[in-house]
Amino acid sequence: MNDPRAPLRPGVDRERCVGASMCALTAPAVFDQDEDEGLMVLLHPAPAPEHRPAARMAVGLCPAHGRAGSDRPRV
């Protein structure tokens, strides 16, 4: 089983974002929404250990899969 506190580097794909707010509601210390378009904003590209479980949950809850969480840099 993966350690929920292992390093995480969430990525953001604003072109896929539908503004559902799941990321900002689930992990407000990591994600927010911009005021103009309502699209996601990544507040912390390397979340602190205490915020990683919520960030991982937000990645899984995204209805548009506009985020990608990884323990490795995205290519």
MDTraj code that builds the backbone (N, CA, C; nanometers):
import mdtraj as md
import numpy as np

residues = "MET ASN ASP PRO ARG ALA PRO LEU ARG PRO GLY VAL ASP ARG GLU ARG CYS VAL GLY ALA SER MET CYS ALA LEU THR ALA PRO ALA VAL PHE ASP GLN ASP GLU ASP GLU GLY LEU MET VAL LEU LEU HIS PRO ALA PRO ALA PRO GLU HIS ARG PRO ALA ALA ARG MET ALA VAL GLY LEU CYS PRO ALA HIS GLY ARG ALA GLY SER ASP ARG PRO ARG VAL".split()
xyz = np.array([
    [0.0838, -0.1179, 0.0000],
    [0.0000, 0.0000, 0.0000],
    [0.0884, 0.1244, 0.0000],
    [0.0487, 0.2261, -0.0724],
    [0.1264, 0.3496, -0.0789],
    [0.1138, 0.4279, 0.0506],
    [0.2226, 0.4889, 0.0906],
    [0.2238, 0.5741, 0.2089],
    [0.1567, 0.7065, 0.1735],
    [0.0455, 0.7432, 0.2390],
    [-0.0240, 0.8669, 0.2054],
    [0.0575, 0.9924, 0.2347],
    [0.1657, 0.9772, 0.3101],
    [0.2493, 1.0933, 0.3395],
    [0.3765, 1.0974, 0.2538],
    [0.3871, 1.0045, 0.1594],
    [0.5024, 1.0029, 0.0685],
    [0.4997, 1.1288, -0.0178],
    [0.6149, 1.1708, -0.0691],
    [0.6198, 1.2915, -0.1519],
    [0.5190, 1.2871, -0.2665],
    [0.4622, 1.4017, -0.2956],
    [0.3613, 1.4150, -0.4000],
    [0.3883, 1.5432, -0.4758],
    [0.3793, 1.5363, -0.6071],
    [0.3930, 1.6560, -0.6905],
    [0.2696, 1.6660, -0.7779],
    [0.1629, 1.7266, -0.7256],
    [0.0421, 1.7361, -0.8079],
    [0.0650, 1.8281, -0.9269],
    [0.0131, 1.7893, -1.0397],
    [0.0213, 1.8719, -1.1593],
    [-0.1151, 1.9311, -1.1884],
    [-0.1195, 2.0330, -1.2696],
    [-0.2437, 2.1002, -1.3014],
    [-0.2578, 2.1114, -1.4530],
    [-0.3734, 2.0698, -1.5042],
    [-0.4056, 2.0867, -1.6456],
    [-0.5321, 2.1713, -1.6522],
    [-0.5141, 2.3017, -1.6622],
    [-0.6282, 2.3938, -1.6599],
    [-0.7164, 2.3804, -1.7836],
    [-0.6654, 2.3227, -1.8905],
    [-0.7475, 2.3032, -2.0099],
    [-0.8514, 2.1937, -1.9891],
    [-0.8238, 2.1011, -1.8994],
    [-0.9187, 1.9928, -1.8694],
    [-1.0100, 2.0266, -1.7526],
    [-0.9749, 2.1257, -1.6739],
    [-1.0515, 2.1622, -1.5551],
    [-1.1922, 2.2082, -1.5936],
    [-1.2915, 2.1598, -1.5196],
    [-1.4303, 2.2004, -1.5430],
    [-1.4829, 2.2887, -1.4297],
    [-1.3970, 2.3223, -1.3349],
    [-1.4358, 2.4116, -1.2262],
    [-1.5306, 2.3498, -1.1257],
    [-1.5208, 2.2206, -1.1020],
    [-1.6101, 2.1519, -1.0083],
    [-1.5791, 2.1825, -0.8623],
    [-1.4654, 2.2380, -0.8345],
    [-1.4229, 2.2787, -0.6992],
    [-1.3804, 2.1645, -0.6083],
    [-1.3789, 2.0417, -0.6564],
    [-1.3439, 1.9299, -0.5694],
    [-1.2035, 1.9445, -0.5123],
    [-1.1102, 1.9949, -0.5919],
    [-0.9728, 2.0081, -0.5429],
    [-0.9662, 2.1120, -0.4313],
    [-1.0268, 2.2266, -0.4529],
    [-1.0217, 2.3341, -0.3530],
    [-1.0984, 2.2969, -0.2261],
    [-1.2067, 2.2231, -0.2397],
    [-1.2837, 2.1812, -0.1232],
    [-1.2146, 2.0701, -0.0449],
    [-1.1479, 1.9809, -0.1157],
    [-1.0850, 1.8650, -0.0526],
    [-0.9469, 1.8964, 0.0040],
    [-0.8711, 1.9788, -0.0662],
    [-0.7343, 2.0118, -0.0233],
    [-0.7106, 2.1623, -0.0381],
    [-0.7766, 2.2439, 0.0438],
    [-0.7655, 2.3894, 0.0296],
    [-0.6263, 2.4452, 0.0583],
    [-0.5430, 2.3690, 0.1247],
    [-0.4060, 2.4151, 0.1494],
    [-0.3171, 2.3943, 0.0269],
    [-0.3665, 2.3160, -0.0700],
    [-0.2873, 2.2827, -0.1883],
    [-0.3468, 2.3441, -0.3150],
    [-0.4804, 2.3432, -0.3248],
    [-0.5486, 2.3915, -0.4447],
    [-0.6429, 2.5063, -0.4128],
    [-0.6652, 2.5896, -0.5109],
    [-0.7653, 2.6969, -0.5023],
    [-0.8261, 2.7117, -0.6407],
    [-0.9180, 2.8039, -0.6556],
    [-0.9761, 2.8352, -0.7856],
    [-0.9539, 2.9817, -0.8137],
    [-0.9277, 3.0135, -0.9409],
    [-0.9106, 3.1550, -0.9730],
    [-1.0478, 3.2218, -0.9778],
    [-1.0492, 3.3504, -0.9517],
    [-1.1756, 3.4243, -0.9445],
    [-1.2341, 3.4532, -1.0817],
    [-1.1522, 3.4601, -1.1843],
    [-1.2010, 3.4949, -1.3171],
    [-1.2727, 3.3798, -1.3867],
    [-1.2093, 3.2642, -1.3926],
    [-1.2640, 3.1513, -1.4677],
    [-1.3140, 3.0368, -1.3792],
    [-1.2806, 3.0399, -1.2512],
    [-1.3189, 2.9313, -1.1622],
    [-1.2373, 2.8056, -1.1821],
    [-1.1237, 2.8186, -1.2504],
    [-1.0382, 2.7027, -1.2755],
    [-0.9368, 2.6861, -1.1639],
    [-0.8863, 2.5653, -1.1514],
    [-0.7962, 2.5347, -1.0412],
    [-0.6647, 2.6105, -1.0491],
    [-0.6126, 2.6346, -0.9306],
    [-0.4823, 2.6986, -0.9130],
    [-0.4055, 2.6112, -0.8145],
    [-0.2839, 2.5782, -0.8494],
    [-0.1983, 2.4992, -0.7610],
    [-0.1249, 2.5953, -0.6686],
    [-0.1553, 2.5887, -0.5397],
    [-0.0932, 2.6784, -0.4416],
    [0.0447, 2.6292, -0.3994],
    [0.0602, 2.4977, -0.3881],
    [0.1858, 2.4395, -0.3409],
    [0.2226, 2.3189, -0.4267],
    [0.3213, 2.3326, -0.5152],
    [0.3588, 2.2212, -0.6020],
    [0.4232, 2.1035, -0.5286],
    [0.4683, 2.1242, -0.4084],
    [0.5235, 2.0160, -0.3260],
    [0.4593, 2.0266, -0.1881],
    [0.3378, 1.9721, -0.1728],
    [0.2656, 1.9862, -0.0459],
    [0.3420, 1.9308, 0.0739],
    [0.3220, 1.9961, 0.1877],
    [0.3801, 1.9495, 0.3134],
    [0.3210, 1.8125, 0.3482],
    [0.3938, 1.7321, 0.4249],
    [0.3457, 1.5975, 0.4578],
    [0.2042, 1.5933, 0.5140],
    [0.1684, 1.6884, 0.5952],
    [0.0345, 1.6860, 0.6551],
    [-0.0764, 1.7168, 0.5547],
    [-0.0421, 1.7714, 0.4376],
    [-0.1420, 1.8032, 0.3351],
    [-0.1472, 1.7003, 0.2224],
    [-0.0553, 1.6066, 0.2217],
    [-0.0486, 1.5087, 0.1122],
    [-0.1679, 1.4156, 0.1050],
    [-0.2198, 1.3630, 0.2181],
    [-0.3377, 1.2755, 0.2059],
    [-0.4566, 1.3461, 0.1402],
    [-0.4837, 1.4700, 0.1783],
    [-0.5948, 1.5439, 0.1181],
    [-0.5674, 1.5737, -0.0289],
    [-0.4419, 1.6045, -0.0626],
    [-0.4073, 1.6318, -0.2023],
    [-0.4269, 1.5069, -0.2874],
    [-0.3877, 1.3906, -0.2350],
    [-0.4082, 1.2658, -0.3086],
    [-0.5574, 1.2387, -0.3288],
    [-0.6362, 1.2645, -0.2279],
    [-0.7805, 1.2448, -0.2399],
    [-0.8375, 1.3389, -0.3456],
    [-0.7928, 1.4637, -0.3456],
    [-0.8405, 1.5612, -0.4445],
    [-0.8071, 1.5153, -0.5861],
    [-0.6887, 1.4598, -0.6044],
    [-0.6489, 1.4085, -0.7364],
    [-0.7474, 1.3004, -0.7807],
    [-0.7830, 1.2118, -0.6901],
    [-0.8746, 1.1030, -0.7234],
    [-1.0180, 1.1472, -0.7452],
    [-1.0585, 1.2572, -0.6829],
    [-1.1965, 1.3049, -0.6937],
    [-1.2228, 1.3945, -0.8137],
    [-1.1196, 1.4373, -0.8810],
    [-1.1358, 1.5310, -0.9922],
    [-1.2217, 1.4690, -1.1019],
    [-1.3390, 1.5269, -1.1328],
    [-1.4254, 1.4682, -1.2354],
    [-1.3685, 1.4812, -1.3767],
    [-1.2821, 1.5773, -1.3996],
    [-1.2239, 1.5977, -1.5331],
    [-1.0821, 1.5440, -1.5420],
    [-1.0329, 1.4881, -1.4329],
    [-0.8952, 1.4398, -1.4276],
    [-0.7991, 1.5497, -1.4724],
    [-0.8258, 1.6705, -1.4238],
    [-0.7426, 1.7849, -1.4575],
    [-0.6149, 1.7930, -1.3765],
    [-0.5995, 1.7001, -1.2826],
    [-0.4796, 1.6961, -1.2004],
    [-0.4148, 1.5609, -1.2169],
    [-0.2872, 1.5599, -1.1944],
    [-0.2143, 1.4332, -1.1903],
    [-0.1241, 1.4380, -1.0692],
    [-0.1305, 1.3377, -0.9865],
    [-0.0435, 1.3317, -0.8700],
    [0.0621, 1.2272, -0.8918],
    [0.1809, 1.2575, -0.8520],
    [0.2901, 1.1640, -0.8748],
    [0.3973, 1.1842, -0.7705],
    [0.4704, 1.0796, -0.7452],
    [0.5865, 1.0932, -0.6585],
    [0.7111, 1.1197, -0.7438],
    [0.6918, 1.1241, -0.8749],
    [0.8005, 1.1539, -0.9688],
    [0.7622, 1.2767, -1.0496],
    [0.8606, 1.3513, -1.0978],
    [0.8294, 1.4664, -1.1833],
    [0.7552, 1.4212, -1.3090],
    [0.6618, 1.5027, -1.3527],
    [0.5905, 1.4727, -1.4772],
    [0.6802, 1.5045, -1.5951],
    [0.6640, 1.4282, -1.7019],
    [0.7432, 1.4520, -1.8231],
    [0.6536, 1.5038, -1.9331],
])
top = md.Topology()
chain = top.add_chain()
for i, resn in enumerate(residues, 1):
    res = top.add_residue(resn, chain, resSeq=i)
    for name in ("N", "CA", "C"):
        top.add_atom(name, md.element.get_by_symbol(name[0]), res)
traj = md.Trajectory(xyz[None], top)
